[in-house]
Amino acid sequence: MSTDAQRPIVALRDVWKTYCLGEVAVHALRDVSLAVRRGDLVAIMGASGSGKSTLMNVLGCLDLPDRGRYLFDGIDVRTLSESQLAEVRNQRIGFVFQGFNLIARTPALENVELPLVYAGMGRRERRRRATEALERIGLGDRLHHQSTELSGGQQQRVAIARALVTDPTMLLADEPTGALDSETTDTVLRLFCDINAQGRTVVLITHEEQVAAYAKRVVRLRDGRVVADERRTAVSDPPPGLAAALEPA
Amino acid sequence: MNTLDSVRIAVRAMLAHRLRSLLTMLGLTIGVGAVILLVAVGNGAQAAINAELEDLGTRSVFAFPRGTFGDNTGTRSRAPELTLRDAEALRRRGEAGAIGSVVPILRPSVTMTWRGTRYSPEEFAGSTPEYLSAQNYKLARGTTFDEGDDRQRNRVMILGQTVVRELFGGRDPIGERVSVNGARYRVIGVFAARGEGFGGDQDDAAVAPFGAVESSLSGANSPLQSILVQATSRQSTGIAEQAMTQTLLDEHNIENPDDADFLVFNSSSIIAVANTTTQIFTYLLAGVAGISLLVGGIGVMNIMLVTVSERTREIGIRKAIGAQRSAIVGQFLLEALVLSGIGGLIGVIAGVGLGQVGAGSFQPIVSWPSVVVAFTVSVTIGLFFGIYPANRAAALRPIEALRYE
């Protein structure tokens, strides 16, 4: 039962996170317990203020829980130093943020290379891998375009390529379609399904039901608590969004 | 993360805000340029003053009777004076070493008259031919006088440019006879222009043979206004000065040097004093320029702080995708460094360039150590003032930086 495939990639146990807004203490996360297994495609849903962004920060090792434990791939993140956390973010987690999250005035290729630069990889090797990552998502002809020369969907795909280039254990996306029209949203979501179908764990944080339709599992947050946890497809099955996309064809 | 990548990121950030970067660099450019230029001006001034002093002759030691400069104590019964006997004694002493030639100088105050034009030159010297070389007089036209003229008391003289202008109004004076306090002297030469120097116009002078001036103007065995001794070499000037002092003390039967009725000046020591003065002047200028360099550095810090807060979101993204603290510090430090480095470099070019342009009466001399120091200081200042903004950037927490709009 405790094989590598069975062990959750992330496990939150009784996690609390409290922010102080002036005099008022805001409990962004109240006693959240959540485990995500390798290969799952999870949508974490909730209205604004439900605590989903805080959850994403905790999951992404950008912020530490105040109470409770967070095990990332079996390691308690509270035992890690700032520099070790940076290393985890760099090598084990791929981030996709809402909106325009590329470095300005920097070509797509160099944006994608950036995590590898921070990982200390040699120039030739990282150039090769970044090119490959961009080709895989269909932007092989946009290597030297700057973000201002790319459409919103293209920018988000560059960001996804950047998240994938380090071959991370988990892809973490915060409102990845928030700034995209519905057609582009489908393209980007199908890309996430492809990535998941290749065996990578994907966690999407969103407030849009359209996004949830692509997930194997939907977790709903309200006022910092998990209020619903619905399994739609088995972890080992292909993602439903991919099947839906294939059906009409 | 290798240096080349970091430099590229820094240069790209700089090019993104061209005008701002340029204005920031301008502060350091002006600072560095000012340091280089003002040091060059100081050096040029020093060289110009030295050149003036070289005209006095670097091997020259002068003796003046006490009272020449208004410092007579007035306790003596006899006015202090230097005589030809003193000069003879110095000549005898000179055969032993450091003292080369001994030049007695008469400086009667005279009025020259030529065809009704009267003029009193600042200086009228009666001396031996060695005087001309010791004082670095150069002939522009005509001939000079020699030992023979001196011995035969030939009434000839060489005039400075100012005297020629005042007396002859630009006409050729060679061969003209001029009345000097009633004695007729023939003009045989004109000195090359020397310009302004210590104590005013160095061209307002005339020189005639000692013998002629003694016989026709001062009177036989009249006291000398000054004795000039040429040391045998530049190094032996000090020894010559001591020998001269001792000889004169012996001649005047004075035991305590404090009671000496004469003053001895060594031109090298005058040069040394002048050098110290101009050096202080140069340091002062460099110091003022250094302050502007510091102000430029504060400008760099200001802009870097603006840059950091403007790029908070970028910093958040970089940290989220795994940039270590050191990588962020490095990036912003390098940006400060590139700004100050390029600013400094332009300052070097500007300073050295302007240093080649003459500044009126003298030519600035660019000192390469000052270039190196100014550039190094500007880069160091950039680095120093970049540390705080860079640390501030690196200390941003990734979630706060990401949330920043």
Interface residues (C-beta under 8 A of the other chain):
Chain A: N57 G60 L62 D63 E82 S83 A86 E87 V88 R89 N90 Q91 F95 F97 N101 L102 I103 A104 R105 T106 L114 P115 V117 Y118 A119 G120 R123 R162 A163 T166
Chain B: M1 N2 D5 R12 L15 A16 E314 I317 R318 K319 A320 I321 G322 A323 Q324 R325 A327 R397 P398 I399 L402
